[in-house]
Amino acid sequence: ADSAELLPILSSLGMAKLEAGDAQSSLQILDRALDIGERSYGKEHAELVPTLLHTAAACRRLEQHQTAAELIERTVKIQERQLGEDHAHLAATLVDLGRAYCATNDRAKEIRALERARAIAEKAGDLSSVALFQVLAPLRTAYSAAGREAEAAACEARSREPLSGSL
């Protein structure tokens, strides 16, 4: 039987394969890691988060966008339970989820995920220009693609606020 100690090793190997451009091998390794992790810890354990995100990245590379979105949805649920629904780390995962929804052409879910990421970042006081830009840039794009130009313009203006204050 495979042991839980293999989970981080296989997850890292899967990411290395992905970074080397071999998404198919990466996905095979990450699927095995995820199977080991789920058998060792259960399907909703925090130890699975890195492997879920790595597997989602491999799926995106292979244009398996719906599967990627489902993996990131699982990650969000685990992080909410582990960290709380307003934890700053959740914002980054929600941005990933928004991008996954964009790839599946689900604009409404994309916008909801990105709006929630923005709210968490603002509530956490994580308003550095880089952190805020990582949320506002995809949200601006989503609003624009949905024909919500006023909200897209507001995101554009909001993304410039920290920069103008630091000059």
Residue pairs with C-beta under 8 A, 6 or more apart in sequence:
2 32
2 35
2 36
2 39
3 36
3 40
4 36
4 37
4 40
4 41
4 47
6 33
6 36
7 33
7 36
7 37
7 40
7 47
7 48
7 51
8 50
10 29
10 30
10 32
10 33
10 36
10 51
11 30
11 33
11 50
11 51
11 54
13 29
14 26
14 27
14 29
14 30
14 33
14 51
14 54
14 55
14 58
15 26
15 30
15 54
15 57
17 23
17 25
17 26
17 29
18 26
18 54
18 57
18 58
18 61
23 58
23 61
23 62
24 62
26 54
26 58
26 61
27 55
27 58
27 59
27 62
30 51
30 54
30 55
30 58
31 55
33 51
33 55
34 48
34 51
34 52
34 55
37 45
37 47
37 48
37 51
38 48
40 47
41 47
41 48
43 74
44 74
44 77
44 78
44 81
45 78
46 78
46 79
46 82
48 74
48 78
49 75
49 78
49 79
52 71
52 72
52 74
52 75
52 78
53 71
53 72
53 75
53 93
53 96
55 71
56 67
56 68
56 69
56 71
56 72
56 75
56 96
56 100
57 68
59 65
59 67
59 68
59 71
60 68
60 100
60 103
63 103
65 100
65 103
65 104
66 104
68 100
68 103
69 97
69 100
69 101
69 103
69 104
69 106
72 93
72 96
72 97
72 100
73 97
75 93
76 90
76 93
76 94
76 97
79 87
79 89
79 90
79 93
80 90
83 89
83 90
84 90
86 120
86 123
86 124
87 120
87 124
88 120
88 121
88 124
88 126
90 117
90 120
91 117
91 118
91 120
91 121
91 124
91 126
91 131
91 135
92 117
92 134
94 113
94 114
94 116
94 117
94 120
95 113
95 114
95 117
95 134
95 135
95 138
97 113
98 109
98 110
98 111
98 113
98 114
98 117
98 138
98 139
98 142
99 110
99 138
101 107
101 109
101 110
101 113
102 110
102 138
102 141
102 142
102 145
107 142
107 145
107 146
110 142
111 139
111 142
111 143
111 146
114 135
114 138
114 139
114 142
115 139
117 135
117 139
118 135
118 136
118 139
121 127
121 131
121 132
121 135
126 132
127 162
128 162
129 159
129 162
129 163
129 166
132 158
132 159
132 162
133 159
136 155
136 156
136 158
136 159
137 155
137 159
139 155
140 152
140 155
140 156
140 159
141 152
143 149
143 151
143 152
143 155
144 152
